[in-house]
Amino acid sequence: MINKTESREDYLETILLLMKKNGAVRSIDIANELNYSKASISRAVGILKNSGLITVSPSGQISFTEEGYQKASDVYEKHTILKEFLETILKVDSETAEQDACKIEHVISDESYFKLKEFVRKNSH
């Protein structure tokens, strides 16, 4: 079951990745990337905006607030470290590592994550 925090983190991460890939991001880009309805994306964008994590220009372009960018970057880094750990250290295949990292990033404690991050940085390069 996806909770509100997990869903918010997934949207933030998706926006960040789309920005890296395309520069500008609009709601339709998120809908296309996640294969969700425009209505679902519109609701999520409204929630992110009301939470002070993103802004939406009159033309529909989405931008991060400072807090939103930090949260998105943190989620993406966590995902990247977890995927790297699963692939490089545990030798999990790439597709499974991607799927598992996406699930684990939402439930791992800060303490465990920071220890895992330290381990990965020492052992995977």
C-alpha positions as CSV (number, residue, x, y, z in Angstrom):
1,M,0.0,0.0,0.0
2,I,1.4,3.4,-1.0
3,N,1.2,6.0,1.7
4,K,1.1,9.8,1.2
5,T,4.8,10.3,2.0
6,E,5.8,7.6,-0.4
7,S,3.6,9.0,-3.2
8,R,4.9,12.6,-2.5
9,E,8.5,11.3,-2.7
10,D,7.8,9.5,-5.9
11,Y,6.3,12.6,-7.5
12,L,9.2,14.8,-6.4
13,E,11.8,12.3,-7.7
14,T,10.0,12.1,-11.0
15,I,9.9,15.8,-11.4
16,L,13.6,16.0,-10.6
17,L,14.5,13.3,-13.2
18,L,12.3,15.0,-15.8
19,M,14.0,18.3,-15.1
20,K,17.4,16.7,-15.6
21,K,16.2,15.1,-18.8
22,N,14.1,17.8,-20.4
23,G,14.7,21.0,-18.5
24,A,11.1,22.3,-18.2
25,V,8.4,20.1,-16.6
26,R,4.7,20.4,-16.9
27,S,1.9,18.2,-15.4
28,I,1.4,16.4,-18.7
29,D,5.1,15.3,-18.6
30,I,4.6,13.7,-15.2
31,A,1.4,12.0,-16.4
32,N,3.2,10.6,-19.4
33,E,6.2,9.5,-17.4
34,L,4.2,7.7,-14.7
35,N,1.3,6.7,-16.9
36,Y,-1.2,8.3,-14.6
37,S,-4.3,10.2,-15.5
38,K,-4.2,14.0,-15.8
39,A,-6.7,14.3,-13.0
40,S,-4.4,12.3,-10.6
41,I,-1.4,14.4,-11.6
42,S,-3.3,17.6,-11.2
43,R,-4.4,16.6,-7.7
44,A,-0.8,15.6,-6.7
45,V,0.7,18.8,-8.2
46,G,-1.9,20.8,-6.1
47,I,-0.8,19.0,-3.0
48,L,2.9,19.5,-3.7
49,K,2.2,23.2,-4.4
50,N,0.1,23.7,-1.2
51,S,2.9,21.9,0.8
52,G,5.4,24.5,-0.4
53,L,7.5,22.0,-2.4
54,I,6.8,23.3,-5.9
55,T,5.6,26.3,-7.8
56,V,3.6,26.4,-11.0
57,S,3.9,29.3,-13.4
58,P,0.9,30.7,-15.3
59,S,2.1,28.7,-18.3
60,G,2.1,25.5,-16.3
61,Q,5.8,25.1,-15.8
62,I,6.7,23.4,-12.5
63,S,9.7,24.5,-10.5
64,F,10.9,23.4,-7.1
65,T,11.0,25.6,-4.0
66,E,14.3,25.3,-2.1
67,E,12.7,22.8,0.3
68,G,11.2,20.8,-2.6
69,Y,14.5,20.6,-4.4
70,Q,16.2,19.4,-1.3
71,K,13.6,16.7,-0.6
72,A,13.7,15.5,-4.2
73,S,17.5,15.4,-4.2
74,D,17.5,13.5,-1.0
75,V,15.0,10.9,-2.3
76,Y,17.0,10.5,-5.6
77,E,20.3,10.1,-3.7
78,K,18.8,7.5,-1.5
79,H,17.4,5.6,-4.5
80,T,20.8,5.8,-6.3
81,I,22.7,4.5,-3.2
82,L,20.3,1.7,-2.7
83,K,20.4,0.7,-6.3
84,E,24.2,0.8,-6.3
85,F,24.3,-1.4,-3.2
86,L,22.0,-4.0,-4.7
87,E,23.8,-4.1,-8.0
88,T,27.4,-3.7,-7.1
89,I,27.6,-5.3,-3.7
90,L,24.8,-7.9,-3.8
91,K,25.0,-8.5,-7.6
92,V,21.2,-8.1,-8.0
93,D,20.2,-7.7,-11.7
94,S,19.6,-4.1,-12.7
95,E,15.8,-4.3,-13.2
96,T,15.2,-5.9,-9.8
97,A,17.6,-3.5,-8.1
98,E,15.7,-0.6,-9.6
99,Q,12.4,-1.9,-8.4
100,D,13.6,-2.8,-5.0
101,A,15.5,0.5,-4.5
102,C,12.2,2.3,-5.3
103,K,10.4,0.4,-2.5
104,I,13.2,0.5,0.1
105,E,13.9,4.2,-0.2
106,H,10.6,5.0,1.5
107,V,10.9,2.7,4.5
108,I,14.6,2.6,5.4
109,S,15.5,4.4,8.6
110,D,17.9,7.3,8.5
111,E,20.3,5.4,10.7
112,S,20.4,2.4,8.4
113,Y,20.5,4.5,5.3
114,F,23.5,6.5,6.5
115,K,25.4,3.4,7.5
116,L,24.5,1.8,4.1
117,K,25.6,4.9,2.3
118,E,28.9,4.9,4.2
119,F,29.4,1.2,3.3
120,V,28.7,1.7,-0.4
121,R,31.1,4.6,-0.6
122,K,33.9,2.6,0.9
123,N,33.3,-0.6,-1.0
124,S,31.9,0.0,-4.4
125,H,34.6,2.2,-6.0
